[in-house]
Amino acid sequence: MHMSSADGGSNLSATVSMRLRGQRLLVKMDVEGAAPNLPHAQHIHGSLDPKFEPVCPTIDASGDDGLIDAREAASAYGGADTVCGMPGN
């Protein structure tokens, strides 16, 4: 459940596809509504535990602000394993 009142009216949307080619992970992101001319670092969550089954966090994971940040959701979908972004970020 998305609480638009908590995100300041953000209208961001994205589609991401990933393909493993040998030892390389190819990532394609199409993003709309992000602030222009600013860096937007990305990260991939997961776990090396073969018994870990990631799930989408529920609204119960949100703090007092009504938003679910990465720290609050890590138990549901794992910590940030890989950080991607622009040079210097």
C-alpha positions as CSV (number, residue, x, y, z in Angstrom):
1,M,0.0,0.0,0.0
2,H,1.5,3.3,-1.1
3,M,0.9,6.4,1.0
4,S,1.3,9.3,-1.4
5,S,0.9,11.8,1.4
6,A,4.1,10.5,3.0
7,D,6.3,10.8,0.0
8,G,5.8,14.5,-0.7
9,G,3.9,13.8,-4.0
10,S,6.6,11.8,-5.7
11,N,5.6,10.5,-9.0
12,L,8.6,8.3,-9.7
13,S,8.3,5.1,-11.6
14,A,10.9,2.6,-12.9
15,T,11.2,-0.6,-14.8
16,V,14.4,-2.7,-14.2
17,S,15.6,-5.8,-16.1
18,M,18.6,-7.9,-15.2
19,R,20.4,-10.5,-17.1
20,L,23.4,-12.6,-15.9
21,R,25.9,-13.2,-18.7
22,G,28.7,-15.4,-17.4
23,Q,30.1,-13.5,-14.4
24,R,28.6,-10.2,-15.4
25,L,25.2,-8.8,-14.4
26,L,23.7,-6.5,-17.0
27,V,21.2,-4.1,-15.6
28,K,18.8,-1.9,-17.6
29,M,16.8,0.8,-15.8
30,D,14.1,3.0,-17.4
31,V,13.2,5.7,-14.8
32,E,10.6,8.5,-15.1
33,G,9.9,11.2,-12.6
34,A,13.3,11.4,-10.9
35,A,14.9,14.8,-10.2
36,P,16.8,15.8,-13.3
37,N,20.6,16.3,-13.3
38,L,21.2,14.7,-10.0
39,P,22.9,11.4,-9.2
40,H,20.5,8.5,-8.3
41,A,22.6,5.7,-6.9
42,Q,21.0,2.2,-7.0
43,H,21.6,-1.0,-5.1
44,I,20.6,-4.6,-5.3
45,H,19.3,-6.4,-2.2
46,G,19.6,-10.1,-1.4
47,S,21.2,-12.8,0.8
48,L,23.7,-15.5,0.3
49,D,21.7,-17.7,2.7
50,P,20.1,-20.3,0.4
51,K,17.2,-20.6,2.9
52,F,16.4,-16.9,2.8
53,E,13.2,-16.1,0.8
54,P,12.9,-12.4,0.1
55,V,9.4,-10.9,0.3
56,C,8.0,-7.4,-0.2
57,P,7.8,-5.6,3.1
58,T,4.3,-4.6,4.4
59,I,3.3,-1.2,5.6
60,D,3.9,-2.5,9.1
61,A,7.6,-2.1,8.4
62,S,7.3,1.7,8.0
63,G,8.4,4.1,10.6
64,D,6.5,7.1,11.9
65,D,6.8,8.8,8.5
66,G,4.7,6.2,6.7
67,L,7.6,5.3,4.3
68,I,9.6,2.1,4.2
69,D,13.3,2.8,3.9
70,A,16.0,0.3,3.1
71,R,17.0,-0.2,6.7
72,E,13.4,-0.9,7.8
73,A,12.9,-3.4,4.9
74,A,16.2,-5.3,5.0
75,S,14.8,-8.1,7.1
76,A,12.2,-8.7,4.4
77,Y,14.3,-8.5,1.2
78,G,17.9,-8.6,2.5
79,G,20.7,-6.1,2.8
80,A,22.3,-4.2,0.0
81,D,24.7,-6.6,-1.7
82,T,25.7,-4.6,-4.7
83,V,25.8,-0.8,-5.0
84,C,25.5,0.7,-8.4
85,G,25.7,4.4,-9.4
86,M,27.5,7.1,-11.1
87,P,31.3,7.6,-10.5
88,G,32.0,9.6,-7.4
89,N,28.8,8.6,-5.5
